[in-house]
């Protein structure tokens, strides 16, 4: 249920961002809109709070910088994609993230990883190839 909700939210986020004039400003605004929710959830779970300076810095860099830049790039790319193509291309993210894990985190390249990535990327290729044929 949570993954379905996340998928719906990402779809709405993408559709709303398709026509923004300034992707970086729109992303900064979106992050600011999240602050009240973050504060509310933090207050609810404050008894479970445990953090180190290093953890806070890494989380901030990951969330604020890496995700922020990624979302701004996504909003920029959306200008050139229709909804179906955008949804399909988005499905490549797990394979890209897995590649990042292998390169930057020394994750193991396993048969399962290769098979899952091939299935995911193959499915995306099939959809994009079919759409290209129907347009041509």
PyMOL commands that set and color helices and strands:
alter all, ss='L'
color gray80, all
select helices_A, chain A and resi 2-17+23-44+46-48+53-78+83-90+93-105+111-135
alter helices_A, ss='H'
color red, helices_A
deselect
rebuild
show_as cartoon
